């Protein structure tokens, strides 16, 4: 789905911009769910910088190179976009996205994120605002250029966060945990961590994790769900929670050591 979406977006937008946009979005979401407000807000700024280039590309057919600093983006720039012909550009491009970018910059630059001496230290409410605003912008771009409904676009955005780690190697749809010393519970968490919002069924976990008894998976899942709150189960499908993500990144070595 992600590859298909990137391919379709790249037919209307420059491929390097699409790639940079999705990478910045993925990183800001990852930092947000780890409770790292300042890195999340900084990534929101990076996301906004890519979106400015996308607006330039849509309106002018060219954009400031990714390795070149942007000119100042302020209310005057927002007003310039609002003067674009309605017949040629949708309101999202003319009005809504430029104003949303300006709001993101306001948080990043004036509240102790992008510069020393901001008014307020980074916090949950600020990073939540930036994350949801970036989600909205990405959803809008997808709905405009991916030929999908807004509901489908929102669903795509919600599923975009990816976690690829050296500890797990994918063999044509079979994710193999490369550390045999991990406990069954930790193997479950690592696999669910990689699966993200797709989750995994209990039957898939039993297929991917070899144990002497299938009851080991059931027992470990019950502990992770009820005692630790690291896993959420929806019928037979399992998903990692935010506390589970934090546990994995803090306590399980995700990189291979020779």
C-alpha positions in Angstrom: 0.0 0.0 0.0 2.8 2.5 0.9 4.7 1.7 -2.3 1.5 2.2 -4.4 0.7 5.4 -2.6 4.3 6.8 -3.2 4.1 5.8 -6.9 0.8 7.6 -7.4 1.8 10.7 -5.5 5.0 10.8 -7.5 3.0 11.1 -10.7 1.8 14.5 -9.5 4.6 15.6 -7.2 8.3 15.3 -7.5 9.5 11.8 -6.2 12.3 13.2 -4.0 9.7 15.5 -2.3 7.3 12.6 -1.7 10.1 10.5 -0.2 11.2 13.4 2.1 7.6 14.1 3.1 6.8 10.6 4.2 10.2 10.2 6.0 9.6 13.4 8.0 6.1 12.4 8.8 7.1 8.9 9.9 9.8 10.3 12.2 7.7 12.9 13.8 5.0 10.3 14.6 7.7 7.9 16.0 9.1 10.6 18.3 5.6 11.7 19.4 4.6 8.2 20.5 7.8 7.9 22.5 6.9 11.1 24.3 9.8 13.0 22.9 8.1 16.3 22.4 11.0 18.5 21.2 12.3 16.0 18.6 8.7 15.5 17.4 8.1 19.2 17.0 11.5 19.7 15.2 10.4 17.0 12.8 7.2 18.8 12.3 9.3 21.8 11.2 11.2 19.5 8.7 7.8 18.3 7.4 6.6 21.8 6.9 9.8 22.7 5.0 9.1 19.8 2.6 5.5 20.9 2.2 6.6 24.4 1.3 8.7 22.9 -1.5 5.6 20.9 -2.6 3.6 24.1 -2.8 6.3 25.7 -4.8 6.3 22.7 -7.2 2.6 22.8 -7.6 2.3 26.5 -8.2 5.6 27.3 -10.0 6.7 24.0 -11.4 10.0 24.2 -9.6 11.1 24.4 -6.0 14.0 25.2 -3.7 16.4 22.2 -3.7 16.2 20.0 -0.5 19.9 20.9 0.3 19.3 24.6 0.0 17.8 26.8 2.8 14.3 28.2 2.2 13.5 31.8 2.2 11.6 33.2 5.1 8.0 31.8 5.2 5.7 34.4 6.9 2.3 35.9 6.6 3.3 37.7 3.4 4.0 34.4 1.8 0.6 33.0 3.1 -1.1 36.0 1.5 0.6 35.4 -1.8 -0.8 31.9 -2.0 -4.3 33.2 -1.1 -4.2 35.4 -4.2 -3.8 32.5 -6.6 -6.7 32.0 -9.0 -9.5 29.9 -7.5 -10.1 28.3 -10.9 -6.6 26.9 -11.0 -5.9 25.9 -7.4 -8.1 24.3 -4.7 -8.6 26.2 -1.4 -6.2 23.7 0.3 -3.3 24.9 -1.8 -4.3 28.6 -1.8 -5.4 29.0 1.9 -5.5 26.1 4.3 -2.1 24.4 3.9 -0.1 27.7 3.9 -1.9 28.8 7.0 -1.3 25.4 8.7 2.4 25.7 7.9 2.6 29.1 9.4 1.0 27.7 12.6 3.6 24.9 12.8 6.4 27.4 12.4 4.9 29.5 15.1 5.0 26.7 17.6 8.5 25.5 16.5 10.1 29.0 16.5 8.5 30.7 19.5 8.0 28.0 22.1 11.5 26.7 23.0 11.8 24.2 20.1 13.7 25.7 17.1 15.5 28.4 19.0 16.9 29.0 22.5 14.8 31.4 24.6 11.3 30.4 23.4 8.3 31.4 25.5 7.4 27.8 26.7 9.3 24.6 26.8 8.1 21.8 24.4 5.1 19.9 25.8 2.5 17.4 25.0 -0.2 19.9 23.8 2.2 21.6 21.4 3.6 18.4 19.9 0.0 17.0 19.6 -1.0 20.1 17.7 1.9 19.8 15.4 1.4 16.1 14.8 -2.3 16.4 14.1 -1.7 19.4 11.8 0.9 17.5 9.9 -1.5 14.6 9.6 -4.1 16.9 8.2 -1.8 18.3 5.6 -0.7 14.9 4.5 -4.3 13.7 4.4 -5.2 16.7 2.2 -2.3 16.1 -0.2 -3.2 12.4 -0.5 -6.9 13.2 -1.1 -5.9 15.7 -3.8 -3.3 13.6 -5.6 -3.9 10.0 -4.7 -7.4 9.9 -6.2 -8.9 8.5 -3.0 -11.7 9.6 -0.7 -10.8 11.7 2.3 -11.7 8.7 4.6 -9.4 6.5 2.6 -6.7 9.2 2.7 -7.0 9.4 6.5 -6.8 5.7 6.9 -3.6 5.7 4.8 -2.0 8.4 7.0 -2.9 6.5 10.1 -1.1 3.4 8.8 2.1 5.2 7.5 4.4 4.8 10.5 7.0 2.1 9.7 9.5 0.5 11.9 12.2 -1.4 10.1 14.9 -2.8 12.4 18.0 -5.0 11.8 16.8 -7.5 14.5 13.9 -8.6 12.2 14.6 -9.9 8.7 11.7 -10.3 6.3 11.6 -13.4 4.1 8.9 -12.8 1.6 6.3 -12.0 4.3 7.8 -14.1 7.0 9.4 -11.8 9.6 12.2 -13.7 11.5 13.5 -12.5 14.8 17.3 -12.9 14.6 18.0 -13.2 18.3 17.0 -16.7 19.5 17.8 -15.7 23.1 14.8 -13.3 23.4 11.9 -14.5 25.5 8.6 -15.4 23.8 7.1 -12.2 25.2 9.9 -10.0 23.8 9.7 -11.7 20.4 6.0 -10.9 20.3 6.7 -7.3 21.1 9.4 -6.9 18.5 7.2 -8.4 15.8 4.2 -6.2 16.7 6.6 -3.2 16.9 7.6 -3.9 13.3 4.0 -4.5 12.2 2.8 -1.1 13.5 -0.9 -0.4 12.8 -1.3 -3.6 10.8 -0.9 -5.7 13.9 -0.7 -9.5 13.7 -3.1 -12.3 14.3 -2.5 -14.9 17.0 -2.1 -17.5 14.3 0.6 -15.4 12.6 2.5 -15.0 15.8 2.3 -18.8 16.4 3.7 -19.3 12.9 6.5 -16.8 13.2 7.6 -17.8 16.8 8.5 -21.4 17.3 7.7 -22.7 20.8 7.4 -26.1 22.3 3.8 -25.5 23.0 1.3 -23.1 21.3 0.1 -22.2 24.8 3.3 -20.3 25.4 2.1 -17.6 22.9 -1.3 -17.4 24.6 0.2 -17.1 28.0 2.7 -14.4 27.0 0.0 -12.4 25.2 -2.2 -12.5 28.3 0.6 -11.2 30.4 1.5 -8.5 27.9 -2.1 -7.4 27.5 -3.4 -7.5 31.1 -0.4 -7.1 33.3 1.9 -4.9 31.2 -0.6 -3.1 28.9 2.0 -3.5 26.1 -0.4 -5.2 23.8 -4.0 -4.6 22.8 -6.1 -7.4 21.3 -9.1 -6.9 19.0 -10.6 -10.3 18.6 -7.7 -12.4 17.2 -5.6 -9.5 16.1 -2.9 -8.0 18.3 -1.4 -4.5 18.3 1.5 -3.0 20.2 0.5 0.0 22.5 2.4 3.2 23.1 3.8 1.8 26.4 4.8 -1.3 24.5 6.7 0.8 21.9 8.5 2.6 24.7 9.5 -0.6 26.4 10.8 -2.1 23.1 13.0 0.9 22.3 14.4 1.2 25.8 14.9 -2.4 26.7 15.3 -4.6 23.7 18.5 -4.4 21.6 17.1 -3.8 18.1 20.5 -3.9 16.3 22.7 -6.9 15.6 26.1 -7.1 17.4 28.8 -9.1 15.5 
